[in-house]
Amino acid sequence: MIIQDVINHLEELAPLAYAESFDNVGLLVGDKNKPLTGVLVTLDTLESVVDEAIDNNCNLIVSFHPIIFKGLKKLNGSNYVERVVLKAIKHDIAIYAIHTALDNCLQGVNDIICKTLNIENKKILLPQQGTIKKLTTYVPQKDADVLRTALFKSGAGNIGNYENCSFNTDGTGTFKGNDDSNPKIGERGEYRQENETQISVTFQKHLERNILKALFESHPYEEVAFEVTTLDNYNQQIGMGMVGELPNEMTTEEFLDFVKQKMNVSFIKHSKLIKTKVKRIAVLGGSGSFAIAAARSANADVFITADLKYHDFFSAEDQIILADIGHYESEQFTKTFLANYLSKKITNFAVVLSTINTNPVKYL
C-alpha cells in the first residue's frame, strides 16, 4: 500500500472539489507514491505531532487543519509552520489536510456535532452552489439502455434519495462524415438521419472525469456529441453547517448544560437567553459567524459555533441564541471520526489516533 491509497479513501469520504476556495487542502508535504508504514490522525500538525508520528513509525499524518495555509516564502525554521514542514521533510513524513472538504461533507464535522448532541432530522444549513452538473448526450435509440446503465454505474443520475434518474427524448439526429471519418453507422460522405435518444443526467462535479470516461467507452459513435453544464441549484448533500431538532424540547439552561457536558467544554459564551425552551438547533464547527443570518432564517432557536467576536453577538437580533463553545472544542471529535473511518478501510496498517491536545487556547 502507498500513501495515495490512503488519500483515495479520504477523498471518497470528502472530495477536495468541495473544499472552500480560500482553503489549502490535500497532500501538503511528501510523496504520494511512497510505500505506507502507518497513519497518524490529528486535528493540528505541530512539531510534537511529527515526533509522535516518528515514534509510531507513521510516515503519513492526516490532519484536519492545514499546517500550510498561506504561501511559504522561505523555509529556515523561523516559525512553527516552517519547523513542522522541515521536520516532516527530514523524516520523510507526508502531511495531508482535509479541513473544509470534511466541513462540507454530509457525514463530516457538523454531522459529528449533531450526533454528539442527538440532533435529528438534519439538513445542510448553507448548501453549496455550482457543485451539480448536467450531462446531455445523443445516442442511437437501440444503444440508449446500455449507455444509460454505464452512466448510472459511474455515479450519474443520483438526486437526493433517488438514483438512476434521467430524462430522455426521442428525435432525429443528422450527420455526414468527411474523408477522414470512420463512422460506425453508414459510410463516410453519406448524409444520415438516425433515430436517436437525447439523454440528460445530473451528477456531482467531482465525478465528471468518471462520467465522461463512461460516456466515451459506452457510446457507439466515433465522435460523441455531448454538453456539460454547471447548474445553479443548491446541493442539499454538500455545504457548511447543519440544522435539525432535539428529540424533545429542553429549557435553555438545560440545553446549554447538556452541550457543555457532551462537547466537554468548561464554559459557553452566548448571547441573551431570549427563549425559555429550545428544540431547533443549528451547528457549524469552527469559525461560524458568517452563518448567523442563515441560522436565523432556518428558525433555529440556538446556533452553536465558535470564534464569535463582540459585534457578532449583536447579530442575534433577539431572534436566536448564539453559543460560542470554542474552535477546538467544536472540532475535537473530528480526529477520532477520521481514525475510525480509516481503520475500517485500512486493516493491515496501523492507524494511530494522536494523543496530543493541540488546543492553543487555555482557560483559568
Secondary structure as UniProt FT lines:
FT   HELIX           3..13
FT   HELIX           16..18
FT   TURN            21..22
FT   STRAND          26..29
FT   TURN            32..33
FT   STRAND          39..42
FT   HELIX           47..55
FT   TURN            56..57
FT   STRAND          60..63
FT   HELIX           80..90
FT   TURN            91..92
FT   STRAND          94..97
FT   HELIX           99..103
FT   TURN            106..107
FT   HELIX           109..116
FT   TURN            117..118
FT   STRAND          120..128
FT   STRAND          132..140
FT   HELIX           141..143
FT   HELIX           144..153
FT   TURN            154..157
FT   TURN            160..161
FT   STRAND          167..176
FT   TURN            179..180
FT   TURN            188..189
FT   STRAND          191..204
FT   HELIX           205..207
FT   HELIX           208..218
FT   STRAND          226..230
FT   STRAND          235..251
FT   HELIX           252..262
FT   TURN            263..264
FT   STRAND          269..270
FT   STRAND          277..287
FT   HELIX           289..291
FT   HELIX           292..297
FT   TURN            298..299
FT   STRAND          302..306
FT   HELIX           310..316
FT   TURN            317..319
FT   STRAND          321..324
FT   HELIX           327..331
FT   TURN            332..333
FT   HELIX           334..345
FT   STRAND          351..353
//
